[in-house]
Amino acid sequence: MNRAILLILTSTILFPIYGFAEAKPDQINAPFIQNQKLRRTINLGNALEAPSEGDWGLVLKSEYFSIIKKAGFTAVRVPIRWSSHAREDKPYSIDQSFLQRVSWVVDQSIENDLSVVLNMHHYIELCSSPLAHKERFISLWRQIASYFKDAPDSVLFELLNEPNGELKANLWNQLLDECTSVIRKSNPDRTLIIGPSNWNHISTDLDKLTLPDANVILTVHYYEPFHFTHQGAEWVDNSENWLGKEWTGTVDQVSRIESDFVAASEWAKKNGVPVFLGEFGAYSKADKQSRIKWTNSVRHHAEKYNFSWAYWEFGAGFGVYDREKNEWREPLLKALLPSHPSN
Ligand code: GLC
């Protein structure tokens, strides 16, 4: 089929009513193409989003990237606490050595043919005092975007992990608009990843989200039932009371996942965006068989609705990789990558 006709057809199918008038067909297709490359992603959690790398026991190593690639993953998502590595006052400069460290992560990903999502994680002060931190947030993105402007399109920017607290939907939508237009000055064609307020929850605030432009992927997180996935999690109040809660895959349990995913999928279709399930996982204090079943079921539903996904996370408390033994936790890995030849 003639490429022009194909583009018109796909843009009409993917982008029917809510189209951005100025979007070119290539910009409409770009996020769908980029999202394909995120189809089997792993979060490199607990490293660069700790106050300093290593504080939470994990330092990224070169070998992890080839281990991840070899297992069958297609991308890494890198949680990053930029706000701890930048001046508090104007011009809010990010430490050069930290930028170089992130750049090393990007290089490792590229060398191993993995797409890489650079996010902004744990900007806690922005969520508690959005107006006081807005200028700094935008300035951080201006610097990150400019530093990585020549990076290949396998590098994606995710504007903020889990906006919450005072950063409610209206304010978040405004911030997304302003920040996106700043990023677009240096990165006109880069695909951006954005998610709804209230912790990127799959349903609560999704209807309130407005998309800043056409070259974006929607991200949502899935930790339901929370009392199952976060039992015994030291950072969640009273979660020791939930220990012992199992997930066996009953009809009710599975249909909860199904209905949450259908709703997100419908919203995404209506708004012409692809979906990235940017985090899901069950903490290691949960029963092992339950974790495997839940992980398998969530991953399966993501694929059923054509969401790309990113397991939370590689080698810490939810870890699918055992860093002491230098080996994958095979049953959990198989729940994520059942059909990969090496598993
Ligand atoms: C969120 C938090 C991260 C936590 C994870 C699971 O991404 O930012 O620190 O480990 O969810 O609770």
Boltz pocket constraint, residues with backbone or C-beta under 6 A from the ligand:
constraints:
  - pocket:
      binder: B
      contacts: [[A, 45], [A, 121], [A, 122], [A, 161], [A, 162], [A, 279], [A, 312]]
      max_distance: 6.0
